Amino acid sequence: MEKDSIEKVQEFLDSLERLGDQLQAAENQQKFFISRMLELKKENLTDSEEYASLDNRSKALQAMIDKWRPIYLERLEMVKEVRDKKRKK
C-alpha cells in the first residue's frame, strides 16, 4: 500500500474513533438529561423552565445520536469486514 493510501486509511480510522467517542459522550449527556428530567417529574416540576430546557436539549441530542449512530455502526462494520478478510488470508 502506498503512503498516501495508508494515510487515508489512518485518517478514516481516526475519524471513526472520534465519532465513536463523540457518540459515547452524547449518550452520557443524554442519560444525565433524562435523569434530571425524572427528578423534576418526581417533584411535579414538569412545567418548569429547567424541565422545558432539558426536554428541548434532550430531543436535539437524541436527533443527533439517531443521525450519527447508524453511520458509525456502518463504518465500524466495514472495518470489521476488512479485518476478517485479512485474517482469513
N, C-alpha and C positions, 0 to 999 in steps of 0.2 A: 504494500500500500504506500503510495507516495505521501510525502509530508503534508501536503495541502489536504488530502483526504483524511489523514489521521487527525489533523487539527479540526476539521469539520465534525468528525465523529466525537472528538473530545468536547467541542462546543455543544453539540447535541446532548451529550450525557450530562454536562454541567448544567445546561438549561433544564433538563428533565429533573435533575436533583433539586434545583432551585424551585421549580414548580411544585414538586412534592413537599418541600419544606414550607412553601407558602400555603399550600392547601392544609397542611397539618396545623399551621399557625391559625389559619382561618377557622378550622374546625374547633380548635381550642377556644378561640374567641367566641364562637357560636355557642359553645357549651356554657361559657360564662354568661352571655346574654340570656340564654334560656333559664339558667339557674337563678339569675337575679329577677327575671320576669316571674318565675314561680314563687319566689319570696314575696314579691309585690302582690301577686294574686292571693296568696295566703293571708296577706294583710288587707285585702279588699281595696287595693290601690291601683286597680286596672284602669282607672280614669285619670291617673296622674300623668304629669308631663314626662317624668322619667320612664314610665312604662311605655308611653307612646313613642318616645325616642328610641328606647331599646327595641321595640317592636319593628320600627322602621329600619333600624340598623341591622337587626337580625334578618329581616326579609331581604335586604340588599346583599348582605353577606351570603345568605343561602343561595341567592340567584347566582352570585359569583362562583360559589362552590359547585353548584349544579352545572354551570357552564364549563368549568375547567377540569373537574374530576374525570369526566369521560375522555377528554383529550389526554390527560395524564395517564390514565389506565391504558388507553390505546397505544400510546408511545412506550409505556413500560412493557406491554405485551410484545411490541416489536423488538425491543432489546432482548427479552427472554427468548423469543424465537431465534434470533441470531445466535445467542449463546448456546441454545440447544443444538442448533445445526453445527456449530463449531465443535461442540463436544462429541457429536456423533462421527465426525471425520476422523 
